[in-house]
Amino acid sequence: GIPAPPALMAAVAIGLCAALFTAGWFATILVSILLTFATGLLARAKIAGQTGDVLGATQQIVEIGCLLSISAFALS
């Protein structure tokens, strides 16, 4: 199912706050949005929706993408 709006807004706020306090915050936010969108499209195409496992996988994918984004910014 779809997360409740208050839970969704809280998750977005926490993610934005965390991204703003890291180096390369714009890239980090962009990576987060793109990976979340891509994972959602893949889940919709493969299983016609989302499950708790899909949400957990999305969190892991976005976290790895954000860490890579921050690392790339720090190395440049």
N, C-alpha and C positions, 0 to 999 in steps of 0.2 A: 504494500500500500504506500500511499504518499505520506510523508511525515507531516505532522501537525504544523501549522504556520508558526506558532511560538517556538517550537523546537528548531525549525528551519532557520528562523531569524537569529536565534541564539547561536546556532552552529556557524552561521555566516559571520556574525559579530565576533565570535571567538577566533575564527580563522583570519578575519581581516586584522584584528588586533595583533595576532601573532605575526602575520606577514609584515605589518607596518614597523615592527620592532626588529626586523632582520635586514641584512644588506640585500639590495636588489629587490625591494618590496614589490615594485611594479611587475617585474618579471615573474616573481613568485605568485602573485595574484593571477596573472595571466595564465601561467602554467596550471594552477589549481582549477581555474574555470574551464580551460580547454580539456584537461584530463577528465574532469567530472562529466562534462558534456559527452566526450567520446565514450567513456565507460557506460553512460546511460544509453547512448545510441546502440552500443554493442549489446547490452542487456535486452533492450527492446527488440532488436533484430533476432537474437538467439533464443530468448525465453519469453518474449512478449511482456516484459515488465521487470520488476525488481524484487529481490528477496533480501533478507538480512545478510545472507552470504554475499550478495552483490554489493550491498552497502559497505560491508567490511572490506571487501576487495577494493572498492573505490577509495576508501580511506587509505589503504596501504599504497595504492597506485599514486594517489595524490601526494602522500607524504614522501615517497621516493622521488617523485618529480620535483617537489619543492626543495628537497635536500640537494638534488642535482643542480637545480637552478641557483641556489645559494652558493654552492660550491663553485659553479662556473663563474659567478660574479666575483667571488673572493679570489679566484685564481687569475682574473684578468686585471 
